[in-house]
Amino acid sequence: MSTVVKNVQEESLNLFTSTQVVIKEALEKLGYSHQLFELLKEPLRMLTVRIPVRMDDGSTKVFTGYRAQHNDSVGPTKGGIRFHPEVDEEEVKALSMWMSLKCGIANLPYGGGKGGIICDPRKMSATELERLSRGYVRAISQIVGPTKDIPAPDVYTNSQIMAWMMDEYSRLREFDSPGFITGKPLVLGGSHGREKATALGVTICIEEAAAKKGIPLKGARVVIQGFGNAGSFLAKFMHDAGAKVIGISDAYGALYDPAGLDIDYLLDKRDSFGTVTTLFEHTISNEQLLELECDILVPAAISNQITAQNCHKIKAAIVVEAANGPTTLEATKVLTERGVLLVPDVLASAGGVTVSYFEWVQNNQGFYWPEEEVIEKLNKVIVDSFNQVFRVSQDRDVNMRLAAYMVGVRKMAEASQFRGWI
């Protein structure tokens, strides 16, 4: 598919081309040349691998995996690995570009990377997942490492999968290498706070956005689409802060209670894939969930959920994107014109990579911080990042998404210029 950005007359749901559109606009707003856009419009490296795995029934299945490295002008690339049946090359490329932006916004010494394997982990045994994880590391081992490209967990991957991958990489290199990957178990060099870091970052953004809009968090009506890692932790944090979580959803439907849901009960009943609504007789659809009357809406599931088709039905005063690409560019424009404060994904979900950075630093120095120190450091990074993006949005009269991209690309642009790449 051509990577040339064109003026699209109708709404684009393609994450890759939509990302290119906003990067191009951000660079133009900052006064950079078209040469820089040519450098940043797609990853510097895109690796596709085939991974043969012996299944439990004795057969061999070949899986396709990807690793994208968007830009390493600032430092090594960094980004998660997702296991999902709908992973494709363009999604991985777009996600690596977003990681570059997240790292730029949070002022981390990284470029963006991303990986994925086309598989359905819900239909695989633990043994099959281990073989797949180790096979993927063997396939990409020449281009990753603690000073090259540092993977992390993402959709349907967790600390156990990171542990298998770290062990396989250490075997290949013949020395222990905990800094090769982040999101590991604590006993293998993981960091306190990493598992809930993304939700913590989203929570901090919600607090800052609510303050800007003059909405007290205590008693605020919150709707969360998605009940996986980020969504479930976020529901707990919002509940503990005194907010009223009136709606949550998973892949099979949504729950709604205007008086507030029993979050502790739902957390106790959810399975490891974030499914809980199948236990209830009365549910609503994900589409209905997004249109509920609320103060704060958090899309924490999949992309392209708020579009030109339904954005006029969104009743929230604040939308905070915990998922990747849940709101299209056209919907972003409409919501902003209506006065909705939309906190974009590249800012709202930067908590995960920030604490991954802390984990990498701790691995490199061999000294580990208590959870309170990790959370204190995370809070400062996210608050500073939010305020910087909000200030650019106000000063340049642009929406928060474009402001975030303007902040995110600046570090890559300057580093690329100093290196003589442009």
N, C-alpha and C positions, 0 to 999 in steps of 0.2 A: 504494500500500500504506500502511496506517495506520502512523504512527510512534509510536503510543501503546504504551508498554511494558506487556505483560501477563505474568502469572505463567504461564510455559510449563511444562506438565506433562511433556512429553517433550523430549528433547534438541534444541536449535535449532542448525542448521548455517548460519543466516543471519548473516553477519558484521556487518551493520548493526544488527540488533536485539540481537545478543549484546553489541556495543559499548555500546549504550544501557543495557543491564541493568547492566553493570559501572560505567559512569559514574554512574548513578543511585545505586548502592550506595556508591560512593566519596564522593559528595557527602553522602549521609546519614551516613556514618561521620564526616565532617568537620563535620557540623552545619550545612550550608548549606540554604537554603530550596528549596522545590520550584520557585520562579521561576527559579533558576539552572539547574536541569535543563532547564526549558522553553527556555532560551537555548542550552544546549550540546547538546541531544539530536539536532540535525541541523545541517548547514551553513547559514551565513547566506546563502550564494549558491551556486546550482547552475546552471551554464550548459551547455546542449546545443547543439552546432553540427553542421552538415552541410557536408562538405568535398568538392567535386567535384575529381576528379583525372584528368588525361589519362594513360591507361595506354600502355605501349609498343606495344600492338597498334593504337593509334589510337582505341580506345573510351574513354568517360568512365565512371568508377565513382564513386559518391557514398558517402563514408565518414561514419560518425557518431562524433563526439568529445564529450568531457565535460571540464569544469573545475569542481571544487568548492573553495570557500573556507569552511572551517569556522568560524573565529573570528579576528578581527583586533584583539582588545582589547589584546593585548600588543605587536603590531607587524604588519608585513606577513606575509602567509601564505607558506608554503614547502612544496614537495612535488613529487615526481616526476611524470613522464609515462610511461605504459606503453602499448606497442603489443601488443595481444593479441586473438585472436578471441573470447575469452570475457569481455572487459571489459563491465561494465554499470553503470548509474547507481548502484545500491545499493552495489556494491563500491567505486566511486570515492568515494561519500559516507563510507563506513566508513573508507576509507584516509585521507581528509582528517582525520577525527576522531582517528585514531591518530597522524597527524603532529602535531596539536596537543599530544597527550600526550607524544610523543617530545621535542618542543621544550621542554615544561614540565619534564620529567625532567632534560634536559641543561642547563636554565636558559639557553636561547637566546631572543633577542628576537623570536620569531616565533609566529604561529598556524599552523594546519595547512591545507595545500592539497593537491590531487591532481588529476591529469589522466589521460585515457586515450582511446585511439582503437580502435574495433573493427576490427581488421585482422589478417592473418597475415603478418608480415614475412618469414617463411621462404619465402613464395611470391611475393615482390615483388622487383623489381630495385632497384639502388641509385638509379637515376633516379626510379623511382616513389616510393621512400621519401623522396627529397628533395622532390619535389612535394607529397607528403602532409604532410611536416613544415612546409614553408613555408605551405601552405594552412591548417594548424591554427593557426599563429601569427597569420596574418591574421584568422582567425575570432575569436580570443580577445584580440587585441591591446589592446582598450579596457579590459580588466580586469586585465591583468598589467603588470609593470614592476618595476624595482629597488627601488621604495618601496611597491609594491602587493602583488605576488604573484610569487615567484621560482621558476620551474620547475627541474627537474633530471632526470637519467636515472632509469629504473626498468626494469621487465621489458621486454626486447627493445629497449631504446633505449640509446644509447652516446654517446661524446664527439663522434662525427661528426654525429649527429642534433642534438645540442646546438649544434654549430657552425653548421649550416644554420639552426636556429631563431634563434640570436643574430644571424646575418647578416640574416635577414628582418626581425627586429624593428628592427635598426639602420637598415635601409633605410626602413622605415615611419616611424621617428622622425627620420630624416635626420641622425643623429649616432651615433657608435659607442657601444654600450651593453653592455659585457661583464658588468656586474652584473645584467642582466636574467635571466640563467640561469646555473646552476652545472653542474659536471661537464664543462666544456669542455676541449679540448686545451690543453696548457700554452702553446703559442704564441699562443693567443687569450685568455689570461688565466685559464687553469685553474690549479688548485692541485696541488702535489706531494701525493701520498698519496690523492687523491680516488678513484681507480679501485679501490683495495683498502681503502678506509675502512670499509665495512660489515663486511667480514671481520675487519679489525683490531679493531673494536668488539666483535664476537662473541668473538674470541680473548681480549680483556681480560676479558670477562664469564666466559668459561670458566675462566680463571686464578683469578679471584676466587671463583667458585663451587667450584672444586676445592679451594681453600685452606679454604673454610668447611666442606667435607665431609671434609677430611683425606685427599684423594686426590692423590698425586704425579702431576704431568702427564707426567713421563718414564715411559714404559711403559704409560700409561693407554690403554685400548681405546676408540677413537672411531668412531662411525658417523655419516655425513653423508648426509642425503637431499637430493639436488640437487647438480648439478655445474656450475651457471652461474657468474655473477660471484662471488657470495658463497661458494658451496660450494667452488669450485675454489681460490680464494685461501685459504680456511680450511683445506682439506686440506693445502696447502703449509705454512701456518703451524704446524699441528698436527704435521706430519711433522718440520719443522725444530726444534720444541720437544721432540722425543723421544717424542711420543705415537705409538701404533700405530693408524693408520687402517685398520680391518679391513673397512669397508664404505662404498661410495658408490653413488649412483644417478643416473639421468637419467630423462627421460620414457618411455624404452623398456624399462627394467629396472634391475637392480642387480648389483653385483659384490661378492663376499665372499671374504676370505682371512683365516683366523684368525691367520696369521703376519704379516699386514700387507700391504697393497697397495703396488705400486710407483707411488707418487704422481707422481714426475717423468715416468715413462713415460706415465701416463694424461693428465697435463697436456699432454704433447707431442702426443698423439693426439686430444684432444677438438676438436670443431669450434667455430665461433663461437657456436653456440646451446647449448653445453654437452653435446653428445651424444658418448658414448664407448662405451657398453655394446654397441652394435650390432656392434662389431668383435670381440666375444668369443662363443664358442660356448656356454659354460656361464655362465648368469646365474641370479639369483633375482628374485623379484618385489619391488616396493616394499613391499608388505605384510610379506613375510618379513624384509626389511631392518630395518624398525622394531622387529621382535620379537627381534633378535639379542641375545645376551648381550654386554653392553658396560658401560663405566663412564660414558661421555658420549654422549648422542644429540643430534644437531643437525638438526632439520627445517629445511631451507633450500630448499624447493621451493614447494609450494602450500598453500592453506588446508585445514582440516578433515581432517588426516591422522591425528591421534590423537584418537579419539572414545570414547564410552562403550562402543562395540563391541569395541575392541581395547586400551584403556588398561591393562587388567589383565594383558596380555601383555607390556607394556613392562618390560624388565629393567634399564634404565639407572638409575644413582644420580642422575644429573644430566641434565636436558633443557634445552637452550638454544635458544630459538626465533629462528633467523635469518630464517625466512620470516614473512609476515604471516598471523596467525590459524591456525597449523597445529594448535593444540590447542583443542578445544571447552571450554566452561565446565564441563560435567559431568566431562570427563576431567581437567581441571585440579584439580577437587575431589578426585577419586579418587587421583590421583598424589600430591597434597600429603598426603592422609591416610595414604598408604603410606610417607611419608618421602622421596619424591623431591624434590630441589631443582629447581624449574622456574623458569627465568629467562625472563620474558615478552618477547614481540616488541618492545613499545614501549620496553623498556630495551636488550635485546640488539642490536637493529639500529639503534640511535641513532648509530652511528659515521658513517654516510653523511651524514645531515643536519648533523652536527657539523662535518665537514670541508667540507661545502657552505657552512656559515656562515663558516668560515675563508676560503674562496674569495671569498665575497661581501665580506667585510671587506677582503681584499687588493685586490679590484677597486675598492672605494670609496676606498681610501687610495693606490692606485697604487704599493704597495710589497709585495714578495713574499718569503715566508719559505722557507728551505731545508726539505727533507723531514724532517730530524731535528727541527726545531722544530715542524713540523705534528704529527708523531707524538707528540712530548712533550706538546703541548697536548691532543691527543686522549686520550692515556692519562689525564691528570689529570681531564678531564671525565667519562670513562666510569667510572673508579674511584670518583670522588666520587658519581656518580649511582647506581652499584651499592650503595655503602655506605649511601647515604641510603634507598634502597628497602628494603634488607635490614633496616636499623634500624627502619623503620616496620613492616615485617612482623613483627619480633620484639616490638616495643613494643606494637603493637595486636592481636597474635595473629591476623593475617590472612595469606592466601597472598600470594606475591610478585606475582601479577597485580593483585590488589586494591590492594596496597601501592603498586605502580607507578602505578596510576590515581589514587590519593590524592595522590601527589606531583605527578603530571602536571596534575591539574585545579586545584591550588591557585593557581598563578600566574594562570591565566585568570579564576578566581573573583575574586581580589583586584583585578585590572585592571578587570574588568567592574563591580565595585562602585565603584571610584574614578571611573570614567567616568560613573557614574550610570545604567548600563543596567539595573540591577536594584535 
